Amino acid sequence: MARWLARVAALVAVALVGAGAACSKSDDGGGTGGGSTASSGGAGGATSCSLTEPAWGLGGDRMLPGTDCLACHAPGETAQGSPFTVAGTVFRSASCPEPVAGATVHVEDANGTARALVTNEVGNFFTADALVATFTVSVEVDGVVEPMVSGAPSGACGSCHQGDGAPGWVWGG
């Protein structure tokens, strides 16, 4: 697993260089839901978490939750036949990779074009619609909206939002 994660990290670095996106993993509170990495209670914290890592091995739109989708699903990458402009996974908290199905990820691009992306059963969301970075993003779960404090420099949500550090997973709920 560690070797595979290292490969994903290398792909993320390649995708970020190619896309010109920037990501700061310092905890400035700028992640979706305030960037908290609390493990119980409070903003971004789950009251209990049954998982220590995302579930892997599913195919199609349920593949590889929690990874940087655009590392492959971008022009010139391995899954270039199905490119995305914005994609990621919503989890229960910034530190708990329990997927949230039915969450709505609200995305507004630099031109004011808005999209509401609904997560599937593994928490994945994505669009291939023509959108322009920088993005304003929020996650809505059961009527509660958690805004991302800072603008997203790219649609590769998983390139910054990883469970191993700030700002943590994209979360809602």
Backbone hydrogen bonds in HBPLUS format (Angstrom, degrees):
<---DONOR---> <-ACCEPTOR-->    atom                        ^
c    i                          cat <-CA-CA->   ^        H-A-AA   ^      H-
h    n   atom  resd res      DA  || num        DHA   H-A  angle D-A-AA Bond
n    s   type  num  typ     dist DA aas  dist angle  dist       angle   num
A0005-LEU N   A0001-MET O   2.89 MM   4  6.19 161.0  1.93 155.4 160.6     1
A0006-ALA N   A0002-ALA O   2.94 MM   4  6.16 150.9  2.02 145.4 153.4     2
A0007-ARG N   A0003-ARG O   3.05 MM   4  6.35 148.0  2.15 142.2 150.6     3
A0007-ARG N   A0004-TRP O   3.08 MM   3  5.05 116.8  2.49  93.2 108.6     4
A0008-VAL N   A0004-TRP O   2.92 MM   4  6.30 155.5  1.98 150.9 157.8     5
A0009-ALA N   A0005-LEU O   2.88 MM   4  6.14 158.1  1.93 147.9 153.9     6
A0010-ALA N   A0006-ALA O   3.00 MM   4  6.28 149.9  2.09 142.3 150.2     7
A0011-LEU N   A0007-ARG O   2.93 MM   4  6.27 155.2  2.00 149.0 155.9     8
A0012-VAL N   A0008-VAL O   2.82 MM   4  6.10 154.4  1.89 152.9 160.4     9
A0013-ALA N   A0009-ALA O   3.01 MM   4  6.28 158.6  2.06 146.6 151.6    10
A0014-VAL N   A0010-ALA O   3.05 MM   4  6.34 157.8  2.10 148.0 153.6    11
A0015-ALA N   A0011-LEU O   2.84 MM   4  6.09 162.7  1.87 152.9 157.8    12
A0016-LEU N   A0012-VAL O   2.84 MM   4  6.04 158.9  1.88 155.2 160.9    13
A0017-VAL N   A0013-ALA O   3.03 MM   4  6.20 159.7  2.07 147.4 152.6    14
A0018-GLY N   A0014-VAL O   2.94 MM   4  6.13 163.9  1.97 151.3 156.1    15
A0019-ALA N   A0015-ALA O   2.89 MM   4  5.99 146.9  2.00 144.7 153.5    16
A0020-GLY N   A0016-LEU O   2.88 MM   4  5.77 124.4  2.20 138.3 151.0    17
A0021-ALA N   A0016-LEU O   3.18 MM   5  5.14 131.8  2.43 139.2 146.0    18
A0028-ASP N   A0026-SER O   3.07 MM   2  5.91 118.4  2.47 111.4  95.0    19
A0034-GLY N   A0031-GLY O   2.93 MM   3  5.25 131.5  2.17 145.5 137.3    20
A0045-GLY N   A0042-GLY O   3.15 MM   3  5.39 161.8  2.18 121.0 125.3    21
A0094-ALA N   A0044-GLY O   3.01 MM  50  5.32 146.2  2.13 134.0 143.8    22
A0062-ARG N   A0059-GLY O   3.15 MM   3  5.47 154.4  2.21 129.3 130.6    23
A0063-MET N   A0060-GLY O   3.25 MM   3  5.67 158.1  2.30 121.2 119.9    24
A0067-THR N   A0064-LEU O   3.30 MM   3  5.97 156.7  2.36 141.5 140.6    25
A0071-ALA N   A0068-ASP O   3.00 MM   3  5.54 161.5  2.04 116.6 122.7    26
A0072-CYS N   A0069-CYS O   3.20 MM   3  6.05 159.8  2.24 119.3 123.5    27
A0073-HIS N   A0069-CYS O   2.87 MM   4  5.85 171.7  1.87 154.3 152.9    28
A0079-ALA N   A0072-CYS O   2.98 MM   7  5.09 147.3  2.09 122.9 127.5    29
A0084-PHE N   A0073-HIS O   2.91 MM  11  5.62 168.8  1.92 136.0 132.5    30
A0077-GLU N   A0074-ALA O   2.97 MM   3  5.49 158.9  2.02 145.6 144.7    31
A0080-GLN N   A0077-GLU O   3.12 MM   3  5.19 137.1  2.31 125.8 120.1    32
A0082-SER N   A0079-ALA O   2.95 MM   3  5.82 168.5  1.96 127.6 131.3    33
A0085-THR N   A0127-THR O   2.77 MM  42  6.01 163.3  1.80 154.7 156.7    34
A0127-THR N   A0086-VAL O   2.92 MM  41  5.59 138.6  2.10 162.3 166.5    35
A0087-ALA N   A0155-GLY O   2.95 MM  68  6.10 156.6  2.00 163.4 156.7    36
A0157-CYS N   A0087-ALA O   3.27 MM  70  6.16 137.3  2.46 160.2 170.2    37
A0088-GLY N   A0125-PHE O   3.01 MM  37  5.58 155.1  2.07 152.2 153.6    38
A0125-PHE N   A0088-GLY O   2.93 MM  37  5.58 153.0  2.00 149.7 150.0    39
A0090-VAL N   A0123-GLY O   2.81 MM  33  4.91 153.8  1.87 128.3 134.0    40
A0100-VAL N   A0090-VAL O   3.09 MM  10  5.77 150.5  2.18 147.1 141.4    41
A0091-PHE N   A0170-VAL O   2.84 MM  79  6.10 164.0  1.87 147.9 152.3    42
A0172-GLY N   A0091-PHE O   3.13 MM  81  6.51 145.5  2.25 165.0 174.9    43
A0092-ARG N   A0098-GLU O   2.71 MM   6  5.35 137.5  1.89 145.9 159.9    44
A0169-TRP N   A0094-ALA O   2.90 MM  75  4.44 154.3  1.97 125.9 123.0    45
A0102-GLY N   A0119-THR O   3.12 MM  17  5.05 164.2  2.14 121.3 124.0    46
A0119-THR N   A0103-ALA O   2.86 MM  16  5.33 158.4  1.90 151.7 159.0    47
A0104-THR N   A0140-GLU O   2.90 MM  36  5.04 166.0  1.92 148.6 152.5    48
A0140-GLU N   A0104-THR O   2.76 MM  36  5.04 160.3  1.80 148.3 155.2    49
A0105-VAL N   A0117-LEU O   2.68 MM  12  4.99 173.6  1.68 152.7 153.6    50
A0117-LEU N   A0105-VAL O   2.89 MM  12  4.99 173.6  1.89 144.1 143.6    51
A0106-HIS N   A0138-SER O   2.80 MM  32  5.19 151.7  1.87 151.5 159.2    52
A0138-SER N   A0106-HIS O   3.00 MM  32  5.19 145.7  2.12 141.8 149.4    53
A0107-VAL N   A0115-ARG O   2.88 MM   8  5.26 171.6  1.89 162.1 164.3    54
A0115-ARG N   A0107-VAL O   2.79 MM   8  5.26 152.0  1.87 154.3 162.9    55
A0108-GLU N   A0136-THR O   2.90 MM  28  5.12 152.0  1.98 148.6 156.1    56
A0136-THR N   A0108-GLU O   2.84 MM  28  5.12 160.9  1.88 149.9 156.3    57
A0109-ASP N   A0113-THR O   2.87 MM   4  5.39 160.3  1.91 148.7 152.2    58
A0112-GLY N   A0109-ASP O   2.99 MM   3  5.33 165.8  2.01 116.7 120.3    59
A0110-ALA N   A0132-VAL O   2.89 MM  22  5.61 170.9  1.90 155.9 157.8    60
A0120-ASN N   A0124-ASN O   2.97 MM   4  5.53 149.8  2.07 144.1 151.7    61
A0123-GLY N   A0120-ASN O   2.93 MM   3  5.16 162.8  1.96 115.5 120.0    62
A0135-PHE N   A0152-ALA O   2.89 MM  17  4.92 163.9  1.92 142.5 146.5    63
A0152-ALA N   A0135-PHE O   2.81 MM  17  4.92 161.9  1.84 145.5 148.7    64
A0148-MET N   A0137-VAL O   2.82 MM  11  5.51 166.5  1.84 157.2 153.2    65
A0139-VAL N   A0146-GLU O   2.92 MM   7  5.24 161.4  1.96 138.5 141.9    66
A0146-GLU N   A0139-VAL O   2.77 MM   7  5.24 166.8  1.78 153.3 157.0    67
A0141-VAL N   A0144-VAL O   2.92 MM   3  5.33 156.8  1.98 149.1 150.8    68
A0144-VAL N   A0141-VAL O   2.94 MM   3  5.33 165.8  1.97 122.4 124.7    69
A0159-SER N   A0156-ALA O   2.92 MM   3  5.50 160.0  1.96 118.9 125.6    70
A0160-CYS N   A0157-CYS O   3.35 MM   3  6.12 154.2  2.43 118.8 123.0    71
A0161-HIS N   A0157-CYS O   3.03 MM   4  6.02 167.7  2.04 160.5 158.2    72
A0162-GLN N   A0160-CYS O   3.04 MM   2  5.99 118.3  2.43 113.1  96.9    73
A0168-GLY N   A0165-GLY O   2.67 MM   3  5.45 120.6  2.02 138.2 142.6    74
